[in-house]
Amino acid sequence: MASTNWNIEEAPERDVRVALPNDFRLASGQRLAASEVVGRLHGPGHGPLVVVAGGISSGRFVARWWSWAVTAGGPIDLNRVRVLAFDLTPGVGEPAVTVTTTDQARLLAVLLDGICESRIDAFIGASYGGCIGLAFAAAFPDRIGELAVISAAHRAHPAATAARGVQRRLLAFARACGREAEGVALARELAMTAYRTPEEFGLRFASTPPAEAGGAYPVCDYLIARGVAYEGVTDAARWIALSDSLDRHAVAPEAIRCPLTVIGFTSDRLVPIEDSRDLAARAPNLRRLIEAPSIFGHDAFLKERERVSHALHDVLNSLSLPSREIAA
């Protein structure tokens, strides 16, 4: 007998859709425009269930936006574990709502109930997804095994709120002017200046001035390209809602009872390493605090493959192997 061995092209994926209860309300009292929660299951039909969630641009297609991490043989190994990823609310084209990370955690619980999963073996969350993971562990302590958060903490830092607040006002202004797409692109450009570091920009870009005042410097060309590439990923209402959700995020570390791994980067300006240390110091069941340098700042969870891979292997290595087998 030989165990099943999927490759990335063959690893099964299927959408799962669960209707929202008629009485579901956000903490704000608002109702969602959507009538269902949508997730996507990846990997084998049996084995440990791992929820994976990322930043506000992420969603259920985790094998695309984190392709090097969620893959057969990767740190989140689709040969070994089932992966559930889900779409964040609100979706593109839906009205802005006041939504908290605990609301997102409650929606995940609805999804799990709908697919008859009473408990997840692990939650891997990066950036906003890490905030949701902390909220889920606090709200549903009996439904989670391990939790690992990367570039995420228990609270929003005021400096990060300052940057996101400017982005939200820019988005609202552009929408009011009838130039929403341009506003989204500019907000993305502004966001990239906070995601990355001065060290990276210094290494990559020369200070060559343009021919005339107001022209684009080399670093500006990069940012403009990032803004253009963001077309269609989100709209202003969704970005405003999820950005605001990040700034409302607050979870007491003492409420995280499951084994917790905290992975922080010393160059992260949105989630300062001091907040990762505070989370780790106050969590009652800390498994490990990992601090690492990176020129990529907040985006290190996407770029630092070796460091993140080692950490995730440690978190998931103890999970039981799937029992599914096929004839040799």
C-alpha positions as CSV (number, residue, x, y, z in Angstrom):
1,M,0.0,0.0,0.0
2,A,1.2,3.5,-0.7
3,S,-0.2,6.8,0.6
4,T,-1.9,9.2,-1.7
5,N,0.6,11.7,-3.2
6,W,-1.1,14.7,-4.9
7,N,0.9,17.3,-6.9
8,I,-0.1,20.9,-7.1
9,E,-1.9,20.4,-10.4
10,E,-3.8,17.4,-9.1
11,A,-4.6,18.5,-5.5
12,P,-8.4,18.5,-5.3
13,E,-10.1,21.8,-4.6
14,R,-13.8,22.4,-4.2
15,D,-16.0,25.3,-3.2
16,V,-18.2,24.9,-0.2
17,R,-21.2,27.3,0.3
18,V,-23.2,27.6,3.5
19,A,-26.3,29.7,3.9
20,L,-26.2,32.4,6.6
21,P,-28.8,32.0,9.3
22,N,-31.7,34.3,8.9
23,D,-31.0,36.0,12.2
24,F,-27.3,36.5,11.7
25,R,-26.2,40.1,12.6
26,L,-22.8,41.7,12.8
27,A,-21.7,43.1,16.2
28,S,-22.8,46.5,14.8
29,G,-26.3,45.1,14.4
30,Q,-26.0,45.4,10.6
31,R,-27.0,42.6,8.2
32,L,-24.8,41.4,5.4
33,A,-25.8,41.8,1.8
34,A,-24.5,38.2,1.1
35,S,-26.7,35.3,1.8
36,E,-24.0,32.7,2.2
37,V,-20.4,32.1,3.4
38,V,-18.1,30.7,0.7
39,G,-15.0,28.7,1.4
40,R,-12.8,26.3,-0.5
41,L,-11.4,23.0,0.6
42,H,-8.0,21.9,-0.7
43,G,-6.1,18.7,-0.5
44,P,-7.0,15.1,0.5
45,G,-10.4,14.0,1.5
46,H,-9.3,13.0,5.0
47,G,-6.8,14.2,7.5
48,P,-6.2,17.2,9.8
49,L,-8.2,20.3,8.9
50,V,-6.2,23.5,8.8
51,V,-7.8,26.9,8.2
52,V,-5.5,29.4,6.3
53,A,-6.4,33.1,6.1
54,G,-4.3,36.1,4.9
55,G,-4.5,39.8,4.4
56,I,-7.5,41.8,3.3
57,S,-6.8,41.0,-0.3
58,S,-6.9,37.3,0.3
59,G,-9.8,34.9,0.0
60,R,-10.6,31.3,-0.6
61,F,-8.1,30.7,-3.4
62,V,-5.2,30.3,-1.0
63,A,-3.3,28.0,-3.3
64,R,-2.9,31.0,-5.6
65,W,-2.2,34.0,-3.3
66,W,0.1,31.9,-1.0
67,S,1.1,29.3,-3.7
68,W,4.5,28.5,-2.3
69,A,3.2,27.8,1.2
70,V,-0.1,25.9,0.4
71,T,1.1,23.2,-2.0
72,A,1.9,19.5,-2.1
73,G,5.2,19.1,-0.2
74,G,5.1,22.7,1.0
75,P,5.1,24.0,4.6
76,I,1.3,23.6,4.5
77,D,1.5,20.3,2.8
78,L,-1.6,19.2,0.7
79,N,-0.3,15.7,0.9
80,R,-0.9,15.7,4.6
81,V,-3.6,18.1,5.5
82,R,-6.9,19.4,4.4
83,V,-6.9,23.2,4.0
84,L,-10.0,25.4,4.3
85,A,-9.8,29.0,3.1
86,F,-12.7,31.4,3.0
87,D,-13.8,34.7,1.4
88,L,-13.8,37.7,3.7
89,T,-16.9,39.8,4.1
90,P,-18.0,42.2,2.6
91,G,-17.3,41.0,-1.0
92,V,-16.6,43.2,-4.0
93,G,-19.8,45.0,-5.0
94,E,-21.4,44.8,-1.6
95,P,-22.0,47.8,0.6
96,A,-19.6,48.8,3.3
97,V,-20.5,47.5,6.8
98,T,-18.9,47.8,10.2
99,V,-17.4,44.4,10.6
100,T,-15.0,43.1,13.3
101,T,-12.5,40.3,13.3
102,T,-14.8,38.5,15.7
103,D,-17.6,38.8,13.1
104,Q,-15.3,37.1,10.6
105,A,-14.6,34.4,13.1
106,R,-18.3,33.9,13.6
107,L,-18.8,33.6,9.9
108,L,-16.0,30.9,9.8
109,A,-17.9,29.0,12.5
110,V,-21.0,29.1,10.4
111,L,-19.0,27.7,7.5
112,L,-17.6,24.9,9.7
113,D,-21.0,24.0,11.0
114,G,-22.3,23.8,7.4
115,I,-19.6,21.3,6.5
116,C,-20.1,19.3,9.7
117,E,-16.7,20.2,11.2
118,S,-16.9,20.7,14.9
119,R,-13.2,21.5,15.4
120,I,-10.2,22.6,13.4
121,D,-6.7,21.1,14.0
122,A,-4.9,24.3,13.3
123,F,-5.4,27.9,12.1
124,I,-2.6,29.6,10.2
125,G,-3.3,33.3,9.9
126,A,-1.1,36.1,8.4
127,S,-1.8,39.8,8.7
128,Y,-5.6,40.3,8.9
129,G,-6.0,36.5,8.8
130,G,-3.9,36.3,11.9
131,C,-6.2,38.8,13.6
132,I,-9.2,36.6,12.6
133,G,-7.4,33.6,14.0
134,L,-6.9,35.3,17.4
135,A,-10.5,36.3,17.4
136,F,-11.6,32.8,16.6
137,A,-9.5,31.2,19.3
138,A,-10.9,33.7,21.8
139,A,-14.5,33.2,20.7
140,F,-14.4,29.5,20.1
141,P,-11.7,28.0,22.4
142,D,-13.0,24.5,22.1
143,R,-13.0,24.5,18.3
144,I,-9.3,25.0,17.7
145,G,-6.1,23.0,18.2
146,E,-3.1,25.0,17.2
147,L,-2.9,28.7,16.3
148,A,0.0,30.4,14.4
149,V,-0.1,34.1,13.6
150,I,2.3,35.8,11.3
151,S,2.6,39.6,11.1
152,A,-0.4,40.0,13.3
153,A,-1.0,40.9,16.9
154,H,-3.9,41.4,19.4
155,R,-4.4,45.0,18.7
156,A,-4.1,47.7,16.0
157,H,-1.1,50.0,16.5
158,P,-2.0,53.7,16.3
159,A,0.7,54.3,13.7
160,A,-0.9,51.7,11.5
161,T,-4.3,53.2,12.1
162,A,-2.9,56.6,11.0
163,A,-1.7,55.2,7.7
164,R,-4.9,53.2,7.0
165,G,-7.0,56.3,8.0
166,V,-5.4,58.3,5.2
167,Q,-6.1,55.5,2.8
168,R,-9.8,55.4,3.8
169,R,-10.2,59.1,3.3
170,L,-8.5,58.9,0.0
171,L,-10.8,56.2,-1.1
172,A,-13.9,58.1,0.1
173,F,-12.7,61.2,-1.7
174,A,-12.1,59.4,-5.0
175,R,-15.5,57.7,-4.9
176,A,-17.2,61.1,-4.2
177,C,-15.4,62.5,-7.3
178,G,-16.5,59.6,-9.5
179,R,-12.9,58.3,-9.8
180,E,-13.1,55.2,-7.6
181,A,-10.7,53.0,-9.7
182,E,-8.0,55.7,-9.6
183,G,-8.5,56.1,-5.9
184,V,-8.1,52.3,-5.3
185,A,-4.9,52.4,-7.3
186,L,-3.5,55.4,-5.3
187,A,-4.5,53.8,-2.0
188,R,-2.7,50.7,-3.0
189,E,0.4,52.7,-3.8
190,L,0.2,54.4,-0.4
191,A,-0.3,51.0,1.3
192,M,2.9,49.6,-0.3
193,T,5.0,52.3,1.3
194,A,3.9,50.9,4.7
195,Y,4.1,47.2,3.7
196,R,7.7,47.5,2.6
197,T,10.8,49.1,4.2
198,P,13.1,52.0,3.5
199,E,15.9,49.4,3.4
200,E,14.3,47.6,0.5
201,F,13.6,50.8,-1.4
202,G,17.1,51.9,-0.9
203,L,18.5,48.7,-2.3
204,R,16.2,48.6,-5.3
205,F,15.7,52.1,-6.5
206,A,18.0,55.0,-7.5
207,S,17.1,58.6,-6.8
208,T,17.2,59.6,-10.4
209,P,15.0,62.6,-10.8
210,P,12.5,62.9,-13.6
211,A,12.9,65.5,-16.4
212,E,10.2,67.8,-14.9
213,A,8.7,68.5,-11.5
214,G,5.7,66.1,-10.9
215,G,7.2,63.3,-12.9
216,A,7.7,59.8,-11.6
217,Y,10.9,58.8,-9.8
218,P,12.0,55.1,-10.3
219,V,10.4,54.1,-6.9
220,C,7.2,55.8,-8.1
221,D,7.1,53.7,-11.3
222,Y,7.2,50.6,-9.1
223,L,4.3,51.9,-6.9
224,I,2.3,52.9,-9.9
225,A,2.7,49.4,-11.3
226,R,1.5,47.9,-8.0
227,G,-1.6,50.2,-8.1
228,V,-2.4,49.2,-11.7
229,A,-2.0,45.5,-10.8
230,Y,-4.6,45.9,-8.1
231,E,-7.4,46.6,-10.5
232,G,-10.4,44.5,-9.9
233,V,-9.1,43.0,-6.6
234,T,-11.3,45.2,-4.5
235,D,-13.5,48.2,-4.6
236,A,-13.6,51.3,-2.3
237,A,-16.4,50.1,-0.1
238,R,-14.8,46.7,0.6
239,W,-11.4,48.2,1.3
240,I,-12.9,50.8,3.7
241,A,-14.8,48.2,5.6
242,L,-11.9,45.7,6.0
243,S,-9.3,48.5,6.7
244,D,-11.6,49.8,9.5
245,S,-12.0,46.2,10.7
246,L,-8.3,46.0,11.2
247,D,-8.3,49.1,13.3
248,R,-11.2,47.8,15.5
249,H,-9.3,44.6,16.1
250,A,-8.8,44.0,19.8
251,V,-8.4,40.6,21.5
252,A,-7.2,39.9,25.0
253,P,-4.1,37.7,24.7
254,E,-5.1,36.0,28.0
255,A,-8.2,34.6,26.2
256,I,-6.1,32.6,23.7
257,R,-6.0,29.2,25.5
258,C,-4.8,27.0,22.6
259,P,-1.1,26.5,21.9
260,L,0.1,29.7,20.1
261,T,3.0,30.4,17.8
262,V,3.7,34.1,17.1
263,I,5.9,35.0,14.2
264,G,7.0,38.6,13.9
265,F,9.4,40.6,11.8
266,T,11.6,43.3,13.3
267,S,11.1,45.6,10.3
268,D,7.3,45.4,10.3
269,R,6.0,49.0,10.7
270,L,2.3,48.0,10.7
271,V,2.7,45.3,13.4
272,P,5.7,46.4,15.5
273,I,7.7,43.6,17.0
274,E,6.9,45.0,20.4
275,D,3.3,44.1,19.9
276,S,4.2,40.6,18.9
277,R,6.3,40.3,22.1
278,D,3.4,41.6,24.2
279,L,1.0,39.1,22.7
280,A,3.5,36.3,23.3
281,A,4.2,37.4,26.9
282,R,0.6,37.5,27.9
283,A,-0.7,34.4,26.1
284,P,-1.2,31.6,28.6
285,N,-0.2,28.8,26.3
286,L,2.6,30.2,24.2
287,R,4.4,27.5,22.2
288,R,7.0,29.8,20.6
289,L,7.8,33.4,19.7
290,I,9.8,33.7,16.5
291,E,11.5,37.0,15.7
292,A,13.3,37.5,12.4
293,P,14.8,40.4,10.4
294,S,13.6,41.1,6.9
295,I,13.9,43.9,4.4
296,F,10.3,43.2,3.3
297,G,8.6,44.5,6.4
298,H,4.9,43.6,6.8
299,D,5.1,41.6,3.5
300,A,7.7,39.3,4.9
301,F,5.1,36.5,5.4
302,L,4.8,36.5,1.6
303,K,8.5,36.9,0.8
304,E,10.5,35.1,3.5
305,R,9.9,31.6,2.3
306,E,12.6,29.8,4.2
307,R,11.9,31.4,7.6
308,V,8.2,31.0,7.4
309,S,8.4,27.5,6.0
310,H,10.5,26.3,9.0
311,A,8.1,27.9,11.4
312,L,5.0,26.4,9.8
313,H,6.6,22.9,9.6
314,D,7.2,23.1,13.3
315,V,3.5,24.1,14.0
316,L,2.0,21.4,11.7
317,N,4.5,18.6,12.1
318,S,2.7,17.1,15.1
319,L,-0.7,16.8,13.4
320,S,-1.8,13.3,12.6
321,L,-1.3,12.0,9.1
322,P,-4.3,11.4,6.9
323,S,-5.4,7.8,6.9
324,R,-6.5,7.7,3.2
325,E,-4.5,5.2,1.2
326,I,-4.6,3.8,-2.3
327,A,-3.4,0.5,-3.7
328,A,0.2,0.4,-4.8
